[in-house]
Amino acid sequence: MITVEEALRLVLERPFHPTVRTASLSDALGYILAEDVAADRDFPPFDRVTMDGIALSYASWSGGQRTFPLAGLVAAGSPRVALTHPATALEVMTGAVLPSNTDTVVRYEDLEVRDGQATVRAADLIKGQSIHRRGSDARRGDILLRRGTIISPAEIALLASVGKVNVSVYAPPSAIVVSTGDELVALDAEPLEHQVRRSNAAAIQAAMMYTRWKADTVHLPDNEDVLHGAVSELLQNNDVLIFSGGVSKGKFDFIPLVLLKCGFGQVFHEVRQRPGKPMWFGTRPDGKFAFALPGNPVSTFMCYHQYVRSWFWSSLGVPVRKQLVPLASDFNFEPRLTHFLQVRLEDGKATPIPGGGSGDFVNLQAVDGFLELPAEKSAFRAGEAFPFLSFRQ
């Protein structure tokens, strides 16, 4: 049985090699950039007015002038105009191009405007105030977004601002999510007392969709021969197989044996962690991957985010980092295992949320993720910070 750190290292050392495709900007959300994106011009592209008010020459104000005849009005979207006489001012709107021969903007709140004249009532002005200078955010040619960036709405805004109607993104590998277990029935079935619905596969499928990684699901029975035949067939059209269940030491846990029969080499089986100890990971010489996650719902959920998602992101150049979050209260855990504690984030701290163990999937809706508590400790004190594994993204 290996440590969590060793298991993650072994997974990340075996990336898949993605292909690149073009996505329209309207369909790019959630994908990962496969190109650097540079500014196509200065940002902002002109000296931009940031307050509604007047633009004037600071030299006139510092020379003692306080009342300025208004020589015109400049709206956002208008071409640049010039102030023709330094003793006058121009009304300017937020977003407008700063008029030539002006260098300071005074907001309406600091003015008295009457009969075509504006009187500055502010005691002090700063030369250049309320002006967003050309190129102060970025210069033409500056890299705005790096390859390996997850495209969120903020990235969409930047891509739109440089005219990237189409963008190069990494295409995820083909994958299938496989649930196993004779106790599982279809989501639309009415389960008998001894049965449960196939919620794990639905959870994994949804988590994958957060990163635009689509996968179908299939359910297979606890039968070694049927599993062997089905897995062999699934490998024809899928590069990644993600299993839920059938991976522990029980008499019907055939997945590790079946994967070996299908040509996979075992990288590891069992991790010193709770939940999710029985997890299995392996690869084939032809570049196929198999993640066999424990069947308990919380175990499946945690192992997907800790290992499968991290592997997916790392393969696409996204750094795998975890935010350190302090505990909100004391917590004790005796077994010498890395414990992924279910927590809710409140005021920047992690509040432990008691649950019913790895089978308590109802509890997941009340938490934001898992706090990774190291195996070498058993007493964890309020204020101590530990890596936080989020699944709310």
C-alpha positions, 0 to 999 in steps of 0.5 A: 500500500502506497502513500497519497503523495506516491500515488499522485506522483505515479499518476501524474508521471503518466500523462496522456498526450492531447490533440488540439482542436479549434473551438468557437469562442461561444463554445470555449468555456471550460476548455483548456487553452492550447495556445498563448494569446497576445494583445493585438493592441495596447490596453487600453488603446487610448487614454481613457476617461474613467469618470463623468466630468470635465477634462482640462489643462492642469496647468490652468488650474494650478495657475489659479483658474477655477471656472472654465467655460465649457467648449463641448461634450465628448461621449464614449465612442467619439473620435479624439477631439482637441481642447483648442484653448487652455482656459476652457474645458470639455465635458467628457463621459466615462469611456471617452478618449481623453481630448488632446491638450488636456491632462486631468479629469474632474468628476461632476461631484467636484464641480458646479456646472451653470450657464455653460461654465464649470467651477471646480469646487475640489480643494485639490486636484492631482495631475492625471487623475481619473485617466486610464492611460494607454497601455497601462494594462498591457502593451501590444504583443504582451502575452495575456493568456498562457497555454494551459489556462482553464477558460473561465468567463474572465478568459472569455472576456479577454479572448473577445477583447483581442478578437479571438473568434476561434481559439485553439484548445486541447481535446480530451481523450475518449473515455467511458465511465463503468459502474459495476455491481449487481445491487445497482439499477438504472436511475429511472428504475424503482429499486427493491429494498436490496438495490440502489440506483447508479448514482456514482456514474452520474456523479463522475460524468457530471464532474468530467463535464466541468472540464468539458470532458464528455463520457458515456456510461455503461453498467456491467454485472459482477461476472468475470467473463462478462466483464472481460468481454465487455472491457475488451470491447470498450477498449476499442473506442476509448482511451480512458476507462474509469470504473466505480466499484469491484476493486476491493478484496471481495469475492465479486471484485473482479476489476483488477484481475480483468484489467490485467487480463486485458493487457493493463499493467498495474501501477498501484493498488491500494492507497494509504488514505481514507476514504478510497483505500482500494483504488487501482490505477494502470496503463497499457503499452498502447497508451490506454489508461484505467482508473478503478475507483472504490464503489462507496460514493464518497470514495468514488467522488474523492478519488476522482477529484484527487487523482483522475481530475488532477491527471487530466489537468496535468496532462493539459499543462494545468498546474496541480496545486491545492490552496492551504485552508485553516481548520475552523475547529479541532479534529482528531483522526487516529488511523495512520492514514491520510484523511480526506476530511469533508469540510464546508468553507466559511469565512476562509476556514474549513469547518468539518462536516460530520458524515456517515462514512464513505457511503454517505453521499447525501452529506456531499451536498453540504460540503465544498470539498476535502481537507487533506490531513496528513497520515503522520498526525492524529490531532489537528488543531483549529488554525492549522492549514492543510491542502484543500481539494475542491469539487465546486468547480 
